[in-house]
Amino acid sequence: AAAAAPVRPRARAGETVLRLTDLEPGAGLAELSCAAGEVIGIAGVEGNGQQRLAAALAGLDRSGRYRVELEGEDVTAMGARERAAAGVAYVPEDPASSALVPGFPITWNLGLRIYRSPRLRSLRWFVDMNALRSRAAEEIAAFDIRGATPDLRTAALSGGNRQKVVLARELDSEPRLLIVVDPTVGLDVGAAQNVYTALREHRDRGAAIVLISTDLDEIEDLSDRIAVLYRGSVVGVVEAEAGERRAVGMMMTGLGGGGDAG
């Protein structure tokens, strides 16, 4: 279960960053949105289309079921690399095995998205390794990546600490839209709290965050609104407020539906 989280104020959502249209809506809502400065949680029993939805948002699955708009621009045809360049970050369910180069030092895995960033004073044919190592040391400390040093091979870390490397890297890119799947699986309570704090800080700086999790406690603790996924479709959206757990639970089992997708 997710670690208990302190009560936090409702986010003041800004302009719409993500608009998702389900082209095969079935019994579900045809549209879902996420605004700047908002966390929308996607709840559902495992196996109800979470991975396909995450892949569609990240540009890894362009099979045609979903239309994806980023700040009003249709990005459905864009692949993962193009969406990343447009400000989309993605932390998959098992980042330790699918989002890292284990043989690379931690510095390089943390810096894969920013090594050419102007803030590191990198040029076209030159990477400032001292700046990259310094930034890696900061991220190691901030995310409590245990046993890590900038030059250590990433393969030497535990699964939970490799998971922190991916999350730190994606957040360090200051994404406009972050898609994160089960971010605290395998983490202890303290590490989970650090992850929650980091996600809230990025939300408060204006990021739109789509949190896909099978842990309802985690969804309730982090989300401003909750959407429920059932058999691949969003069947309802509710405010993340006390008293909504029963409605969310019913929708998760297919016994209820409703809410507003906007």
DONU-552472 format. One record per atom (N, C-alpha, C): z negated, x, y negated. Coordinates in steps of 0.001 Angstrom, whole numbers, padded with zeros to 6 digits, always signed. Each point is the difference from the previous one (the first is absolute). Layout:
! DONU-552472
ZXY ...
This chain:
! DONU-552472
+000000+000833+001195 +000000-000833-001195 +000000+000863-001239 +000479-000551-001101 +000054+000754-001246 -001394+000203-000545 -000200+001077-000739 -001260+000259-000648 -000218-001026-001098 -001266-000370-000227 -000303-000944-001054 +000385+000592-001343 +000552-000818-000861 +000452+000478-001301 -000740-000730-001110 -000263+000678-001104 -000706-000656-001102 +000859-001081-000635 -000671-000972-000604 +000720-001056-000703 +000750+000621-001171 +001241-000394-000202 +000794+000542-001090 +000742-001126-000702 +000277+000165-001290 +000633-001082-000747 +001428-000235+000444 +000445-001213-000215 +001388-000375+000282 +000924+000825-000896 +001072+000499+000570 +000949+000794-000781 +000722-000884-001014 +000378+000613-001116 +000841-000679-000972 +001436+000415+000267 +000683-000816+000762 +001351+000357+000438 +000974-000032-001174 +000973+000912+000040 +001006+000081-001039 +001330-000558+000462 +001073+000686-000374 +001335-000453+000354 +000242+000123+001504 +000860-000857+000514 +000324+000033+001422 +000733+001297+000348 -000516+000710+000986 +000627+001241+000471 +000833-000276+001249 -000574-000712+000941 +000676-000305+001266 +000255-001482+000122 +001211-000345+000400 +000297-001377+000396 +000730+000063+001328 -000577-000654+000981 +000546-000003+001353 +000454-001408+000335 +001242-000135+000420 +000531-001291+000422 +000305+000058+001486 -000603-000903+000743 +000250-000100+001438 +001244-000856+000197 +001078+000596+000497 +001261-000723+000165 +000020-000881+001242 -001058+000124+000832 -000145-000860+001170 -001417-000561-000007 -000340-000816-000996 -001401-000349-000222 -000645-000865+001063 +000770-000775+000741 -000612-000866+001001 -000998-000936-000648 -001238+000019+000532 -001041-000880-000545 -000787+000670-001108 +000324+001240-000328 -000781+000739-000983 +000543-000123-001410 -000698+000649-000932 +000461+000048-001377 +001213+000902-000093 +000916-000345-000874 +001253+000748-000083 -000112+001234-000879 -001103+000108-000776 -000061+001085-000969 -001431+000500-000151 -000116+001296-000284 -001299+000631-000190 +000148+001020-001124 -001025+000127-000839 +000080+000959-001104 -001282+000802-000096 +000114+001169-000670 -001161+000827-000288 +000200+000595-001387 -001014-000098-000841 +000111+000421-001390 -000637+001363-000225 +000341+000614-001102 -000657+001233-000411 -001492-000260-000159 -000831+000900+000511 -001434-000171-000099 -000572-001026+000950 +000681-000215+001124 -000451-001001+000973 +000082+000567+001405 -000989-000375+000826 +000073+000251+001437 +000217-001342+000685 +001101-000122+000719 +000192-001191+000824 -000174+000410+001450 -000934-000642+000669 -000274+000304+001395 +000836-000874+000911 +000560+000621+001032 +000774-000742+001005 -000852-000054+001253 -000554-001175+000280 -000864-000192+001151 +000792-000610+001145 -000455+000255+001210 +000663-000591+001152 -000507+000610+001286 +000084-000775+001062 -000328+000519+001320 +001045+001050+000369 -000434+001085+000596 +000908+001083+000360 +001199-000521+000798 +001193+000489-000345 +001202-000391+000715 +000756-001157-000621 -000358-000361-001245 +000675-001118-000661 +001016+000450-001046 +000539+001202+000167 +001067+000458-000871 -000422+000969-001079 -001236+000516+000094 -000496+000907-001039 +000861+001254-000131 +000342+000599+001119 +000745+001254-000057 +001418-000213-000529 +000609-001105+000368 +001343-000268-000500 -000025-000253-001496 -001020-000694-000474 -000128-000247-001434 -000202+001314-000749 -000892+000849+000486 -000251+001288-000652 +001267+000843-000040 +000731+000032+001107 +001235+000789+000065 +001052-000543-000952 +000047-001324-000146 +000957-000603-000921 -000329+000360-001441 -001275+000005-000349 -000404+000333-001363 +000258+001473-000310 -000192+000860+001003 +000157+001443-000211 +001447+000462+000093 +000901-000863+000459 +001406+000373+000129 +000363+000596+001339 -000895-000128+000965 +000249+000530+001341 +000686-001018+000900 -000055-001269-000362 +000647-001067+000767 +000825-000832-000984 +001312+000132+000087 +000898-000760-000882 +000863-000944+000821 -000638-000633+000981 +000735-000846+000932 +000441-001322-000618 -000519-000328-001189 +000530-001161-000693 -000905-001191-000111 -001187+000011+000632 -000857-001175-000093 -000590-000185-001393 -000375+001111-000646 -000673-000085-001285 +000872+000528-001145 -000081-000678-001145 +000553+000526-001252 -001173+000571-000782 +000147+001233-000466 -001086+000685-000696 +000452+000346-001412 -000801-000405-000996 +000272+000324-001394 -001157+000836-000551 +000344+001057-000726 -000983+000861-000652 +000211-000106-001504 -000965-000609-000674 +000088-000245-001434 +001339-000644-000373 +000382-000999+000778 +001192-000778-000276 +001291+000563+000560 -000029+001215+000520 +001206+000615+000561 +000041-000203+001510 +001133-000441+000493 +000172-000177+001435 +000125+001372+000666 -001013+000368+000814 +000001+001316+000664 +000156-000148+001508 +000426-001184+000446 +000088-000270+001434 +000862+001022+000720 +001086+000423-000621 +000927+000928+000646 -000472+001450-000074 -001038+000276-000769 -000492+001369-000135 -000769+000431+001244 +000195+001243+000413 -000778+000563+001085 -001330+000525-000498 -000788+000571+000922 -001343+000454-000325 +000003+001088-001063 +000950+000941+000070 +000041+001088-000973 +000280-000535-001406 +000947-000936-000102 +000328-000565-001310 -001162-000806-000559 -000686-000732+000857 -001134-000794-000486 -001143+000911-000432 -000207+001090+000732 -001034+000951-000404 +000305+000554-001386 +001275+000315-000249 +000400+000513-001313 -000187-001055-001086 +000061-001278+000385 -000173-001093-000954 -001463-000357-000229 -000912+000702+000705 -001420-000225-000224 -000712-000788+001070 +000573-000064+001206 -000641-000689+001118 -000649+001037+000912 -001265-000189+000315 -000712+000881+000925 -000425-000803+001218 -000073+000678+001143 -000265-000697+001265 -000940+000819+000867 -001101-000619+000400 -000935+000609+000946 +000046-000853+001269 +000660+000482+001069 +000184-000819+001204 -001270-000133+000822 +000094-000811+001035 -001156-000265+000863 -000519+001273+000646 +000890+000885+000432 -000408+001235+000664 +000596+001183-000760 -000503+000277-001207 +000615+001032-000822 -000091+001386+000601 -001028+000229+000820 -000174+001333+000566 +001172+000409+000878 +000677-000978+000609 +001096+000336+000916 +001384-000254-000590 +000076-000760-001103 +001329-000377-000490 +000266+000377-001451 -000971+000548-000699 +000202+000266-001421 -000381+001423-000397 -000140+000871+000989 -000397+001380-000265 +000901+000966+000750 +000007+001248-000469 +000609+001098+000747 -001163+000859+000483 -000468-000208+001235 -001241+000641+000450 -000001+001518-000094 +001163+000628+000176 +000060+001448-000054 -000059+000578-001395 +000138-000850-001023 -000066+000467-001388 -001452+000148-000447 -000275+000890-000939 -001342+000067-000596 -000332-001298-000725 -001283-000242-000169 -000439-001207-000702 +000598-000056-001400 +000100+001149-000663 +000585+000040-001339 +001381-000639-000024 +000845+000332+000977 +001351-000540+000002 +000012-001486+000343 -000833-000422+000938 -000040-001425+000324 -000521-000828-001171 -000961+000534-000743 -000489-000706-001174 +001023+000018-001131 +000839+001021-000032 +000908+000169-001114 +001418-000464+000221 +000281-000631+001153 +001376-000370+000321 +000636-000915-001035 -000811-000801-000674 +000567-000946-000972 -000032+000522-001424 -000761+001070-000271 -000165+000431-001393 +000383+001453-000239 +000517+000710+001045 +000185+001436-000174 +001039+000344-001057 +000878-000940-000336 +000957+000244-001086 -000414-000692-001297 -001234-000478-000046 -000463-000717-001180 -000133+000936-001194 +000386-000466-001192 -000169+000814-001209 -001445+000414-000242 -000965-000818+000462 -001397+000358-000241 -000428+001225+000789 +000815+000403+001012 -000281+001234+000737 +000837+001171-000517 +000736-000249-001071 +000830+001041-000630 +001041+000568+000966 +000436-000818+000967 +001006+000435+000956 +001393-000118-000608 +000883+000911+000371 +001383-000020-000418 +000877-000331+001195 +001310-000073-000219 +000896-000420+001082 -000117+000909+001215 -000083+001307-000219 -000050+000942+001126 -001350+000698+000111 -001026-000555-000662 -001293+000662+000000 -001106-001034+000111 -000916+000216+000929 -001175-000859+000142 -001228+000831-000349 -000811-000494-000896 -001211+000696-000411 -001066-000199+001084 -000070+000928+000936 -000912-000149+001127 -001465+000054-000419 -000316+000759-001028 -001387+000040-000459 -000433-001371-000511 +000879-000660-000761 -000313-001339-000499 -000095-000993+001155 +000887+000160+000996 -000012-000906+001143 -001285+000170+000814 -000419+001249+000211 -001254+000250+000733 -001204-000530-000775 +000025+000195-001311 -001102-000486-000822 -000111-001520+000078 +001153-000672-000051 +000003-001454+000112 -000474-000431+001384 +000404+000724+001035 -000435-000323+001355 -001516+000126+000125 -000580+001048-000598 -001453+000181+000059 -000721-001164-000667 +000560-000500-001109 -000594-001152-000678 +000038-001240+000884 +001138-000223+000678 +000138-001175+000859 -000905+000114+001233 -000131+001207+000536 -000886+000216+001149 -001429-000388-000356 -000425+000387-001197 -001354-000338-000440 -000138-001489-000299 +000983-000555-000691 -000085-001399-000423 -000028-000956+001186 +000764+000319+001052 +000088-000885+001161 -000871+000468+001165 -000819+001030-000244 -000911+000498+001027 +000744+000271+001311 +001071+000789-000104 +000788+000363+001180 -000736+001148+000690 -000757-000331+001000 -000989+000913+000564 +000638+001116+000827 -000532+001204-000206 +000489+001164+000726 +001305+000541-000542 +000468-000543-001130 +001315+000359-000525 -000090+001099-001042 +001033+000821-000019 +000279+000935-001085 +001482-000138-000303 +000435+000368-001190 +001409-000208-000351 +000991+000629+000966 -000344+001141+000596 +000959+000701+000856 -000160-000305+001484 -000944-000850+000357 -000195-000364+001403 +001150-000876+000476 +000456+000223+001235 +001033-000874+000560 -000568-001403+000172 +000785-000993-000356 -000452-001385+000051 -000340-000427+001419 +000674+000590+000986 -000260-000340+001405 -001434+000295+000416 -000683+000871-000741 -001368+000371+000362 -001019-001060-000397 +000411-000982-000794 -000917-001041-000450 -000152-001100+001044 -001108-000708-000071 -000179-001191+000833 +000928-001105-000481 +000174-001029+000822 +000878-001107-000368 -000429-000678-001287 -001311-000220-000159 -000487-000651-001201 +000251+000821-001246 -000137+001311+000103 +000229+000857-001156 +001485+000144-000313 +000857-000037+001018 +001432-000021-000277 +000389-001300-000708 -000681-001084+000368 +000235-001280-000666 -000337+000114-001490 -001080+000715-000314 -000377+000185-001405 +001048+000815-000748 +000613+000982+000682 +001041+000809-000632 +001151-000892-000454 +000434-000907+000862 +001122-000881-000347 -000371-000912-001167 -001178-000588+000058 -000412-000893-001080 -000104+000758-001321 -000590+001197+000040 -000122+000802-001221 +001371+000335-000570 +000939+000374+000864 +001351+000347-000462 +000703-001188-000647 -000078-001161+000639 +000714-001160-000519 -000604-000479-001319 -001329+000029-000094 -000633-000424-001240 +000249+000994-001125 +000121+001282+000336 +000206+001016-001025 +001362-000135-000669 +000915-000718+000630 +001316-000219-000608 -000028-001093-001061 -001187-000623-000208 -000169-001080-000983 +001062-001082+000183 +000016-000637+001181 +001067-000978+000283 -000116-001263-000831 +001141-000616-000254 +000019-001329-000606 -000423-001039+001044 +000422+000233+001246 -000318-000904+001102 -000484+000835+001181 -001165-000347+000536 -000548+000676+001172 -000115-001005+001135 +000585+000344+001150 -000169-000791+001215 -000888+000809+000931 -001117-000565+000394 -000946+000738+000833 -000416-000893+001175 +000016+000575+001204 -000275-000755+001222 -001243+000558+000672 -001006-000850+000191 -001243+000378+000676 -000494+001380-000461 -000351+000144-001279 -000274+001333-000548 -001279+000658+000470 -000938-000760+000594 -001282+000608+000358 -000259+000038+001502 +001014-000296+000795 -000184+000082+001455 -000349+001435+000384 -001073+000179+000752 -000391+001328+000443 -000856+000773-000983 -000273-000573-001170 -000818+000685-000995 -001441-000489+000059 -000932+000895-000334 -001394-000429-000052 -000248-000777-001285 -001227-000517-000123 -000306-000894-001125 +000194+000702-001336 -000481+001235-000122 +000135+000726-001259 +001446+000251-000367 +000799+000412+000991 +001421+000261-000259 +000725-001285-000366 -000365-001095+000651 +000626-001285-000321 -000303-000403-001442 -001236+000233-000430 -000357-000331-001384 +000809+000833-000991 +000242+001267+000334 +000826+000843-000875 +001412-000555-000116 +000535-000475+001119 +001342-000595-000002 +000011-001253-000873 -001021-000854+000160 -000060-001220-000795 -000064+000318-001495 -000805+000987-000336 -000130+000384-001405 +001339+000482-000560 +000695+000823+000773 +001298+000525-000442 +001016-001126-000194 +000031-000954+000923 +000942-001113-000128 -000313-000844-001235 -001281-000265-000233 -000362-000795-001178 +000341+000739-001299 -000218+001311-000012 +000315+000764-001206 +001493-000074-000313 +000831+000085+001034 +001445-000072-000231 +000417-001408-000406 -000632-001000+000574 +000260-001373-000453 -000339-000141-001476 -001158+000538-000403 -000440-000142-001377 +000884+000780-000974 +000732+001005+000519 +000938+000741-000847 +001375-000668-000033 +000137-001133+000697 +001227-000772-000108 +000894-000029+001215 -000419+000620+001094 +000817-000046+001208 -000070-001392+000634 +001097-000414+000605 +000017-001194+000843 -000213+000471+001432 -000960-000592+000689 -000356+000466+001341 +000118-001144+000995 +000758+000244+001059 +000087-000934+001121 -000814+000612+001139 -001095-000638+000334 -000902+000460+001059 +000218-000856+001237 +000506+000604+001061 +000208-000708+001261 -001077+000458+000961 -000829-000921+000459 -001119+000390+000850 -000348-001127+000957 -000411+000388+001200 -000489-000976+000965 -001512-000178-000111 -000625+000721-000937 -001444-000091-000231 -000233-000950-001170 -000478-001197+000290 -000157-001006-001044 -001058+000399-001016 -001043+000706+000428 -001005+000475-000950 +000641+000935-001024 +000851+000901+000477 +000688+000932-000885 +000902-000739-000984 +000721-000978+000507 +000875-000811-000846 -000813-000679-001105 -001112-000613+000372 -000804-000730-000974 -000633+000939-001024 -000432+001176+000447 -000666+000941-000895 +000944+000563-001065 +001259+000217+000365 +000914+000721-000873 +000972-000881-000779 +000273-001188+000499 +001131-000779-000537 -000386-000875-001178 +000991-000237-000854 -000117-000980-001072 +000559-001349+000455 +001059+000053+000807 +000513-001190+000686 +000238+000362+001462 -000026-001010+000848 +000203+000211+001440 +001161-000869+000462 +000978+000635+000633 +001103-000714+000639 -000187+000113+001503 +000349-001032+000710 -000183-000014+001451 +001355+000016+000690 +000140+000940+000921 +001238+000165+000758 -000201-000592+001400 +000883-000910+000378 -000074-000627+001321 +001414-000116+000559 +000218+000604+001146 +001309+000013+000654 +001100+000482-000941 -000334+001027-000772 +000988+000641-000848 +000210-000614-001360 -000643-001135-000278 +000167-000655-001300 -001335-000113-000715 +000054+000032-001332 -001189-000235-000809 -000229-001510-000066 -001130-000443+000541 -000248-001443+000090 -000945-000510-001086 -000490+000886-000836 -000857-000446-001086 -000532+001170-000794 -000360-000251-001262 -000595+001000-000878 -001180-000646-000710 -001154+000680+000032 -001195-000526-000656 -000616+001087-000873 -000810-000411-000958 -000787+000954-000778 -001069+000603+000911 -000315+001264-000229 -001021+000670+000813 -001376-000364-000561 -000458-001175+000344 -001265-000507-000504 -000873-000460+001152 -001285-000070-000263 -000937-000490+001014 +000404-001418+000408 -000120-000278+001278 +000315-001325+000498 +001406-000151+000541 +000833+001032-000168 +001378-000098+000482 +000183+000551+001413 -001044+000606+000571 +000164+000627+001321 +000410-001021+001055 -000568-001194-000047 +000351-001010+001015 +001482-000363-000111 +000486-000180-001227 +001412-000344-000187 +000892+001130+000481 -000388+001249-000317 +000778+001148+000444 -000001+000079+001527 -001169-000196+000603 -000102+000048+001458 +000864-001051+000676 +000039-001203-000557 +000828-001061+000576 +001480+000351-000093 +000413+000555-001149 +001402+000376-000152 +000365+001135+000957 -000929+000907+000244 +000260+001111+000910 +000288-000470+001429 -000570-001144+000351 +000210-000547+001348 +001065-001087+000028 +000649-000229-001152 +001081-000986-000050 -000454-001423-000177 -001287-000203-000353 -000534-001352-000109 +000017-000540-001414 +000369+000819-000954 +000025-000474-001386 +001032+000768-000777 +000326-000470-001182 +000967+000681-000856 -000076-000566-001401 +000530+000744-000907 -000008-000475-001379 -000246+001123-000954 -000228-000342-001256 -000217+001015-001007 +001255+000236-000817 -000121+000922-000905 +001075+000269-000952 +000473+001408+000177 +001297+000210+000148 +000534+001335+000218 +000113+000808-001270 -000054-000617-001165 +000238+000698-001244 -001095+000966-000375 
